[in-house]
């Protein structure tokens, strides 16, 4: 565990901060009007410049292992010193960690690879969301101006939910399933006290978690080959990752009484509509 700075008003837990999209989201949150204390969790710490840090605390955990996630998060929050007790809460979870494991034809796709993608893209968000809802239920209910809610969960999906590409079976299936998880969590979040069995500590009529999914289209990344990047640039275009980060931050900073259940942010030229 590494703690760099503290003293923010709202607390965010973020996965995938080592990636292009995750780090852009963290930077956008830090630059937004809301003061965020950002905790990143994953197998390895992101690299950040000391002159402009985009996260405050790093926790090491295997995101697909429920006991690893729970024990590391519980230990961190249970051992905050007195000067950081105002940060003993959770206002936002962003599930951004993900993998695709390349483009593999069905005949070459192993069940082990299929399971591995599902573990990272679906099981990990389930584990984090379960822990987050329980933690959020212990938050003091915010002022009425914030809509009466206790927190928000944002899942980062993919445009593949609506229009998959060839040879993307594990990735696409995992993101479609993530959409189902998002919708189920949204219902669970409406009834937070019953969901978390915390009816003695939260008001059932004024406590909820807003849950949503944001599906990006083409975003340039280091894992994309130069040839594929050139093709997409010519035929489809890319969303600037900083614009994507700003959009996620905008949703994150909405009053909790308002939610964007599922949305797509993509290059204007990307052929989502009219593929075939």
N, C-alpha and C positions, 0 to 999 in steps of 0.2 A: 504494500500500500504506500502510495506517495501523495502527500498533500502539499500543494504549492501555495495557494492563497485562499482566503476565506472572507466571510462577511457579506454575502449577498442575501437578498430577500427571499428568492424562490429557489428551489432545488430541483435540478434535472438529472436524471440517470440516462446515459446514452451508451448504446452499443455501436460497434462499427466505426469508432472515431479514428481508427488507423486508415480507413479508406477515403477515397476522394469525396464521396457524398457525405459521409459522417463528419469529417473534419470541416467541410463547408457549412454544415448545419450548426456545428458548435460555434464556428466563427460568427455566423449570422446571429445566433442567440446572444453571444457576447456583445455584439454591436447594436442590438435592439434596445428599445426604450425600457424594457423590463430588466431588472438586475438579476442575473442568473448565476447560481453556483452550480457548476457542471461537474458531475462525477462520471467518468468513463470507466467501463468495465469490459474486460476481455482477456484474451490470452497474452497480449503484449501491449505495452504502453505506446500511444501515438508519439510521434516526433513533433515537438513544437518549439518555436523560437522563444527564447526567454523574453525578448522585447515585446512580444504580443502573444501571451499565453491564451489558448482557447479552451482550456479546461483547468479545473482546480484540484481535482483529486483523481488518482488512478487506482482501481482495484483489480487485482488479478483473479480470474476465475475461468473455469471451463463452462461456457454458456449453455452447453447441451447437457450438463450434469446438474440436476436440481440441488443436490446436497452441496456442491461447490458454490453455486450461486447463492443459496440461502445462507450458508455459513459465513461467507465473506461479507455479504451485505449486513447480516445481523451483527457480526463482530464490529464492523465499521460504525454503524449507528449506535450500538450499545456502548461504545468506548469513546464517543466524542467528549472532549473535555468541556469544562463549564463555559469557556469563552465561545464555544461553537454550538451550544444547545439550541440557539435559534435556527440552526440548520438541521436539526433532528426532525426532519419531515421530508416528504416527497411530493412535489407538485406536478412533475412531468416525467414520463418515460418515453424515450424514442427508441424503438427497435429498428436499427439500421443495419446491423451485421447481416451479411448474406454471402452466398457463394453460388456458382453455376457449374464449376468443374468442366468448363469447355463445351464445345458443340460435338456431341457424339451421336451417331446414327443409332436407332433402336437396336439393331442387331449386335452392336458393339457395346451396348449399355449393360452394365452389371447391376444386380440387385443391391450390392453393397454401395455402389456409387449413388444409386437412387436414394437409398436410406440416408447416406451421409448428407446429401443436399437437403432432404426433409428435416434432418436433425437440426441443421444450422438455420434454415429459413423458416421453419415452422415450430419445431419443438422448443427451441431457445426463446422465441417470443412468447410462447405459452408460459414457460417457466418464469421469465422476467415479469410478465403481466400479472400472473398469480401473486407473486411476491409484492409487486407494486400496489395492487388493489388493497391488499391487507395493510400495507404501510400507509397508503393514502387515507384509509378509513380512520386512522388514528390522528390525522391532521385536525387541527381546530377548524371548524367550518368557517370559510372566509366571509367577508362582508357581503351583504345582499348585492352590492354593485358588481361583484364577481360572479353572480348567478347562483350562489349557494353551494357550488360544487366543491369537491375535495381534491381533484386532480384531473390530468389528461394523459392519455396514451396515444401515441402516434406510431403506427406501423408503416414502414417504407416498403411498398410493394413494387409493382412493375407494370408497364404498359402491356406486358405479356398476358396479364389477366384477361384482356380483351382481344388481343391479336398475337398469338405466339409465332415465333419464327421456327423454321425447320431445324430439327436436331436439338431442341431445347426442352425435351420432355421433363426431366427432373425439376429444372428451374421453373418452368411454367406451372407444373402441377403444384409445386410448393407455394407459388405466389397466389394461385387460385385458392388453395387451401387457406392461405393467410387471410384472404378476403373473407372466407367463412369464419375464421377465428375472430377477425375484427368485428364482424356483425354479431357474433355470439357474445363477445366481450362487451359490446355496446349495450346489449340487453342486460347482462350481468351488472354493468356499471350503473344502470338506472336504479337498481335495487341494492346499493352498496352495503347497507347494514345487513341485509339478509344474505347476500353473497359472501361476506366476510365474517358472518356470525358475530358482528360487533354492535348489535342493536343496543347494547347498554352504554356505548360510548359515542355513537353518532346518531344524529336525528334522521329517522327514516324518511321524513318528508322533505329534507333539505340537504341530503348528502348523496352525491353521485359522482361518477367518473365519466368524463367524455372520452369516447374512443373513436379513432378515425384511421383511415388509410390513405396515403398519398402515393400515387403510382407514377414514377418518372418514366419519360421516354428516353431517347438517346442522350446519354451523358458521356462525354469523352473520359476515358480512364486508361491507366497504364497497362491494364491487362488486355486491351484491345490491340490487335495487330495493326501495323501501319497501313496495310492494304485494306483492311476492313474499315478503319477510320477514314481513309481517303474515299472509299466508296460511299459511306454514309454521309460524309460531308458534302459530296457532290449530289447525292440523290435524296437525302432526307434532312440533313442538318443536325445540329446538336443544341441541347439546352445548356447554357452556361451554368456551371455547377454553383456559382455564387448566386445566380438568380433562383436556382432550386433551393439553396440554403435559406434565402430570404423568404421564399414562399412558405417553407416549413416553419420558420420563425414567426411569420405572420399568423399562421394557424395556432402555433403554440401560445401566442400572446392574446388570442381571443378571450373574451370573458367566458367562464366555464359554462354559462347558460347557453352558449352558442357552439354549434359543432358543424364541422364539414365531414360528413360520414365517409365519403370516398370521392377522391378527385384525381384527375390526371393532369400532369404538367409535362408538356412535350414540345419539341420544335414545331413551329407552325407548318413546316413542309413535310413533316413525317407522315407517311401514308397509313395512318391508323384506320381512318375511314376510307373505304374504297380499295382495301387490299384484296388480292385475289388473282 
